[in-house]
């Protein structure tokens, strides 16, 4: 990367966070609120949908998985296009797809139609997430970068929690279709918000040398209170740069960290979606009432709102990688204690809230850490593939848990298994080498102290 681009990055890293920078982060948080609502909208409405069309358990399970499958596809194959067309442009494409999918879902006339539309909606969300997390990381300074990206995951927890409340109210009045219609309207309203308040990635503008790039970059710099540039960076000497893609993030200089990123996302999201999907059911299996089990599940989401914010604050003081490893270890210990504590209702509720704090923080930490692995020209590709592989873990997790439960595993045994999975996730994160990026590639710095 040229000295000019490095200088711009250094100015942002060392300067104060301007109002425009915090606004960009806030828009990214709103995009993640949409993710939280969309991931659980099918769960919120599953009983009503199943009742209307007389679905079997396996058919309903396919509907529940369709959105996650779409998100995996969007993260793997749509998000990398952001390295060609721009992060902000990809977010707009994703919003159009998600709003269309949500809106048509409200009009669907069969489970097959709804499943295909859930897939389309998920593709749009998957395309949005990688770019929104990259933009949040790039527009935050060094001190507050961990908090900025962690707040995105706080948005997910807010969307999941508020979505459940809104869905309950709407369904009591007009059935399940208004829930999807509301999601479509909220998604469509984010399009003008992104056009108005979310700038394109500076790193993209300066490294891709697109038309009017200098003018657009200077407009962004002025909004941030930074002095403009008089020229674009010189093109890299030597052979033409290869197109961004999977081959580049698996090149020798990045292969190790890329494989660790994929493994970490798979393990952490496997654990996260097991906890969020199965906790109410398994608490009931362990002897609690159905209502108590649901209460435990709600506390997981509420705990997540605080846990992701706490991770960001800790990352402002300590190396983010070390904070993330500590979060995975804490989650594993709490999961091992969870089912044995179910005999004491107050204790299990407290543990549920704490698990929510730490397991949501694990996902937030990976989102915050991953951009530091990749240079700007492949950052969306790297983050998108990490999230996509993680979504595969999210899809597999509920299926594996259900199969093991049918095979005779106890709730305590399942929670212990997931505790081991998260321990392995922590070891994977610990193995990251954030100083291994090729010279001059300029990874995004990730917090106070060396990782």
N, C-alpha and C positions, 0 to 999 in steps of 0.2 A: 504494500500500500504506500502511496506517495506521502511525502512529508506534509503536503498541504492538507490531505485528509486526516492525517494523524494530528495535525495542529488543531483542526476543527474539533476532533474528538476530545483532545486534551482541554480545550477551552470549556466544553460542556461538562467534562468530568470534574474540573477544578472550580467551576463557577457555582453561584447560587442557583437554586431551582426557581425559574421565572414562573409567572402566572400561566404563560402559554405552555410551558412544559407540564405543569400540574394539570392543565386542562386536557392535554393530549393523553396523559395517564388516566384521567377521569373518564374520557370517552372509551378507552380500552377496557376499563372496569365495567362500563355499561354493556359493552359487547360480551363480556364474560357473564354478566347477569342473564343475558339472553341464553347463553350456553347452559347455565344452571336450570333455567325454566324449561328449555327444550329437552334436555336429557331426561327430566323427570315428568314431562307432560303426559307421556304415555302411561307412566306408573300412576299418575294422579287420576287418569280417566279410564284405567284398565277395566275396572269393575263395570262401569256403564257401557263401554264398548263391547265387552264380552257378553253382557246381558242383551244388548240390542241385536247382535248377530249370532248368538248361541255358540260362542267359540269354545273349543276345548282348551285345556291347559297348554298343550304343545303349540296350538295356533296362537294363543295369547303370548307365549314365550317368544315366538318368531316376531310378533309385532314389537315386543319390548326390545328385542335385539336389533331390529332394522335400523333405528336411529343411530345406535352405536356403530353398526357396520358402515353406515353412510359416513359417519365422522372419521372412521379409520380410512375409508377411501378418499375422502376430501383432504385429510392430512397428508396421505401418502402421494397422491397424484395431482390434486388441485393446488395445494399450498405451495409446492415448489415453483409454480409459475410466477409467484410473487417476485422471484429473483430475476424475472424477465420483464414483467409489466409494472412492477412496483407493489409495495406492501399495501398502501392505501387503496390502490386499484383492485387488488385481490379482495380486500375487505368488502368493497362495494359489490363485486361480483358475488361473493358469498352471501351478502345480505339480500340481494335480489333472489338468489336461489332459495334461501331459507324462508323468506317472506312468501314466495310462490308456493313452496311446499306446505307451509303452515296453512295458508289461505285455502288451498285446494283440499287439504286434509279435512277442513271443516265441512266440505261439500262431498266427501267421499261416500260411495254407495256400497262398498264391500270391504271386507278385511284385506283383500288383495290390493285394491286401490290404496287403502290407507297405508299398507306396508310399503308399497312403492313410493308413496309420497313421503313417508318417514325416512326412507333411504335418501331421497332427494334433499330433504331438509337437512339431514345429517351431513351430506356432502358439502352443503353451503356452510354449515357451522364449522366443519373441519377445515375448510379453506380460510375461514376468518381467524381461527384461534392462533395459528402459528404466526400470522402477520401481526395480530394485535399484541401478542407477547413480545415480539421482536421490537415493535415500535415503542412499547412502554419501556423496554430495556434501553433502547437507543436514546430516548429523550430524557431519561433520568440521569442525574449526575452520579458520580462514583459513590457518594455517601448514601444516597436514597434509592439506588437501583434495586436493591433487594426488596425494599418496601414497595416500590412501584409495581414490580412484577407480582409480588405476593398479594397485593391488593386486587389483582385480576382474579386470583383464586377466591378471595373474599367475595368478589362479585358473583362467582359461581354459587357459593353457599347462600348468599342473599337471594339469588334467583331461585334456588331450590326451595328455600324456606318460604319466601313470599309466594312462590308459585303454588305451593300446596294450599296455602290459605285462600288465595284467589280462586283456585280450581274448585275448592269445596263450596265457596259461595256461589260461583257461576253454575255449577252442576245442580245445586239445590233449586235454582230458578229455571234453567233452560236446558239441562242435559250437558253432554260432553262437548258438543260442537262449538259452543261459544268460547270454550277454553282455547281451542286451536285458533279461532277467529281473533281472540285477544292477542295471542302470540304473534299472529301474522301482522296485526296492526302495529304492535310494539316494534317488531322487526323492521317494518317499512318506515316507521318514524325515525329509526336510527340512521337511515340513508341520508337525509338532509343534515343530521347532526354531524356525521362523518365528513360530508362535503364542506361543512361550515367550520368545524373546529379541529379536525384531525389532519395535521400536515403529513405529506409524504415523507418517508424515511430519508434523512439527509445522506446517510451512507449510500443508499440506492441512487440518489440523484447525482452524487459526486463520483461514483464508481462506474455507473452504467453509461454516462455521457449521452443521455437521451436528449431529444430536441428541447430547447429552452431550459436545459438543466441548470445552467448558471443563474438565469433569471429566477427560476423557481427556488433554487437553493438560497439565493440571497434574500428572497422574500421571507423564507422560513427563518433565516438567521436574524433578520431585522425584528421579526416577531418575538424572538428569544432574547432580544437585547444584545445581540452579538454583531460585530462589525462584518460587513459583506466581503466577499472575495472579488478580486479583479480578474480571475481566470479560473478555469477548471483544471484539475490535476492533469498532468501529462499522461498519455496512455502508457501502459507497461511496455517496456522494451522487449524485443525478442519475438517469439512465436505468438500468434493470436491466442487470446485467452479462450479456453474451452467453455462451451455453454454450461451454465450451472446444471447440476443434476446429481444423481446417485453416485456416478463414477467419481466425482470430485470429493464427496464426503467419505468415500471409501478409499481414497488415495493414501499412500503410505503415511504421509504426515498427519492424517486425520483418522485413519482407520481404527486405531485403538480406542480413541475417545468416542468415535461414532458407535462402535459395537457396545461399549460400556453404556452409552446413552440409551441405546435401544434396550439393553438388558435392564437398566435401572428403571426406565419408564414401564416396561412390561411387568416387572415385579411389583413396583409401587402401585400401579393402577390395578393390578390383580388384587392386591390387598385392599386398596381403597374401595373398589366396587364390590368386593365381598362384604366388607363392613357395611356399606351403605345399602346394599340390596338385601342382605340376609339377617341383619341384626334383629329386626322385629320378630321375624319368624323363629329364629334360633332361641331368643329369649323366651318365647312362648313354649318352645320344645323343652327348654330347661326348667319349666315349671311356673313361669310367670303368666299372668293373664294377657290376652291379646292387647288390651288397652295399655297395660304396662309395657309391653314390647314395643308398641307404636311410640309411646312416650320416650323410650330409650332411643329409638331411631330419630325422632325429632331433635333430641338433645345432641346427637351426633352432628347434625347440620348446624345447630346453633353454636356448638363448640367450634365448628370450622370457621365461622365468621371471626372469632377472636384468635384462633390459632394461626391463620394466615397473616393477619395483621401483626401478631407477636413475632412471627418468623421474620417479617420485614424489618421490624425494629431491632431485633437481635442482629440481623445481617448488617445493620448500620454500624454495629460495634465490633462484630466478630466476622471471621471468614465464613462466607455463606456455605461453602462445602462442609465445614465442620459443624455448623448449625444444623444442616440437613442430615448429616450422619447421626447427630444426637436425637433429632426428631424421629428417625426410623427406629433407633434403639428404644426410645421411650414408648413408642407405639407398640412395639413387640412385647415389652414388659406388661403394659396395660392390657393387651389382648390376652395374654396368658392368665391374668388375674380376673378377667371379666366374668366368665361363666361360674367359676367357684364363688364369686361374690353375689351371684343372683339370689341367694337365700336372704340377703338383706337388701330390701328395695332401695333405701336411701343410698347405700354404698354403690349399688350397681348403676344408679342414675348419675352419681358423681363420676364414676369411672367412664360411663358413656360419654359424658360431656368432655372429659379429659381426652378420651380416644378421639373424639371429634376434633379437638384442638390440634392434636399431633398428626393424625392421619391426613387431614386436609393440608396441614403444613408441609407434609412430605411431597404431595403433588405440587403445591405452590413453589417449594424449593427447587424442584426439578425444572419447572417452567422458568424460574429465575436464573438457574445455573447454566442451562443449555446454551443460550445465546453466546456465552463466553467462550464456547468451544470453536465457533466458526467465524471466518472472515465475512465481511458484509455481503460479498457477491454470492455466497451460498448459505447465508444464515437462515433464510426462510425454508430452504430445502432441508437443512439439518434439523431445525426445530420441528418442521412438519413431519419428517420421517420419525423423529423421536416420539411425537404425540401419536402418530399413526400406529406405531408398534405398541405403544401403551394402550391404545384403544383395543387392539387385539387381545391384550391381557384383560381388559375390561369385559370383553365379550366372553372370553373363556372362563373367567372367574365364576360367575353365577352358574354356568353349566357344570363345571367341575364340582362346585359345592353341592349342587342338587344331586349329582350322581353319587358322590360320597355319602350324602345323607341317606339316599335310598339303599346304599350298600351297608348301612348299619353304623356309620360313624356317629359319634355323639357330638352335640354342640361344642363341648369342651375340646374335643379332639380337632374339630374344624378350626376353632379359634387358635389353637396351638399351631396347627399347620400354617395358618396365615401369619402368625407371629414369626415363624421360621422364614417364610417368604420375605417378610419385611426386613428381617436381619440380613438376609442375602442381598436385599436392595441396598441396605446401608453399607455393606462391604463393597458393593459395586461402585457406589458413589465415592467411597474412600479411595478407590483405585484410580479415580480420575487424575489425569496429569494436565492441569490447566496451564502449565508453562510449556507444554509441548507444541503449541501452535507454531507453525512455520514462521520464521523470522519475517517481520513486516506485515503479517496478516492482521494484526490489530484486533484481537478479540475484545469483546465488551468486558470491561472490568466489572467485578461482581461484589464489591463491598469493602468494608473496612478491614484491611489486613490481607495477608497473603493466604490463598486457598491451598 
